[in-house]
Amino acid sequence: MKLEGKIALVTGSSQGIGQAIAIRLASEGANVAINYRSNPEGAQETVAKVEASGGKCYTALCPNSQGYAVQGDIGMVDEARDAITETIEHFGKLDILVNNAGIEKHAPFWEVTEADYDAVMNVNLKGAFFATQEMVKHLMDTKRPGKIINISSVHEELPFPNFTAYCASKGGMKMFARNLAVELAPFGITINNVAPGAIETPINTKLLNDPQKLGVLLKNIPLGRLGQPSDVAAMVAFLASSDADYITESTFFVDGGLTWNYQEQ
Ligand code: BGC
């Protein structure tokens, strides 16, 4: 098991990609803090799946349970910081932070409200920024290395009309990771982004229920299917493990080939 003795926090893990990541990290032996904002049932479901994942806790720091739910809105800086400190209080330390919590709002650029802009930026970028800062302070205080993994999007590179705030947040996440990789490398802290394409999750409910839009999207995916949350989780598990010790400052696309599939008709 690659993550034996490691403690991980996955933000936004009561559903979708975050839930799959929490389960996968646990199955590799990590103890996992499951952060949620407004879906305690989903968080409890993740905890139950983490417990059932076949992972075992080998660390002396290990409490009775391999999973632990932490309530907090990552879009509020205080709550993002608290999610980190609560995890450390519960498990004794933190080794892996997965900045997964994310939202998107659909609107033409000229109709985007300030409230929607703030909501997207606060969760996707500001929350990740300050959660990471709290984690980094902990690693520096305890003089330990660590791994930070951001769940970005193909839209850290690729335009997504009608989702401009979302694209700005993910583009920001790209430079956030590049900058920190340089600044934190001397402390043994790595940071990488995973960029999912079209994954079957609650964020995509509208699209999944629209056969016409779904058909057009599938034509753009060379591998011919939507991704599953477990496809993303597998990449995160690799980046969280010591197999990835020499990897920092990169983005890994998990998109079935979507990003570079421009074809002239
Ligand atoms: C978005 C989805 C979108 C996918 C591919 C993701 O980042 O959250 O809504 O379908 O990118 O465009």
Residues whose N, C-alpha, C, O or C-beta is under 5 A from the ligand:
A	BS01	BGC	S153 V154 H155 P196 G197 A198 I203
